[in-house]
């Protein structure tokens, strides 16, 4: 498998993140979401402008993975915690974590999660929240382990 080179994304990566975000979101959620609402969600939440704005905000971190040729294949977006019922001081949220299918299952997700934990440590977060859609089975590898525990379930994206 082609290796992944991880780095901090910058505003110049907004378009690549928009394409990658839309591709991974559709591959992940098309199984049970109607087409037109999904397209509208992508238009709002996975546009180049959305990512550019997120990257301009110093409260956010986006880690981007590329092949040695520069093709984007994965990313993680770490933001201030947004879930009001669960939020505590010094929380941050792993808002998005995605890898294209061919790069899954070979340790790349674990490597990316280790980088996310390093960001949490750098930001001196007391907790790292991960929002997981309740019908997802794939994130189970992320949600099982001594460092993570279930706080609540999310019923929509």
Residue pairs with C-beta under 8 A, 6 or more apart in sequence:
1 102
1 103
1 106
2 67
2 68
2 103
3 67
3 68
4 65
4 66
4 67
4 73
4 74
4 103
4 108
4 111
5 65
5 66
5 67
5 68
6 63
6 64
6 65
6 111
6 112
6 115
7 63
7 64
7 66
8 61
8 62
8 63
8 64
9 17
9 51
9 55
9 62
9 63
9 64
9 75
10 55
11 52
11 55
11 56
13 51
13 55
13 62
13 64
13 72
14 48
14 49
14 51
14 52
14 55
15 48
15 51
16 64
16 72
17 48
17 51
17 62
17 64
17 72
17 75
18 46
18 47
18 48
18 50
18 51
19 72
20 64
20 72
20 73
20 74
20 75
20 98
20 100
21 42
21 45
21 46
21 51
21 75
21 96
21 98
22 42
22 46
23 100
24 74
24 98
24 99
24 100
25 38
25 41
25 42
25 46
25 98
25 157
26 38
26 42
27 100
27 101
28 98
28 136
28 138
29 38
29 133
29 157
30 38
32 135
33 157
41 157
44 50
51 62
54 60
54 62
54 77
54 79
55 62
59 79
59 80
60 77
60 78
60 79
60 80
61 77
61 78
61 119
61 123
62 75
62 76
62 77
62 78
63 75
63 76
63 78
63 112
63 115
63 116
63 119
64 72
64 74
64 75
65 72
65 73
65 74
65 75
65 99
65 103
65 108
65 112
66 72
66 73
67 73
73 99
73 100
73 102
73 103
74 98
74 99
74 100
74 103
74 108
74 112
75 96
75 97
75 98
76 94
76 96
76 97
76 98
76 112
76 113
76 115
76 116
77 94
77 95
77 96
77 97
78 92
78 93
78 94
78 95
78 116
78 119
78 120
78 123
78 128
79 92
79 93
79 95
80 91
80 92
80 93
81 87
81 88
81 91
81 92
81 93
81 127
81 129
82 93
82 95
83 93
83 129
83 131
83 152
85 152
86 129
86 151
86 152
87 129
88 126
88 127
89 126
90 124
90 125
90 126
90 127
91 125
91 126
91 127
91 128
91 129
92 119
92 120
92 123
92 125
92 127
92 128
92 129
93 128
93 129
93 130
93 131
94 116
94 128
94 129
94 130
94 131
95 131
97 109
97 112
97 113
97 116
97 130
97 142
99 108
99 109
99 112
109 141
109 142
110 141
113 142
116 128
117 128
117 147
120 128
129 151
130 139
130 142
130 143
130 148
131 154
132 139
132 142
132 143
132 153
132 154
133 154
133 155
133 156
133 157
134 153
134 154
134 155
142 148
143 150
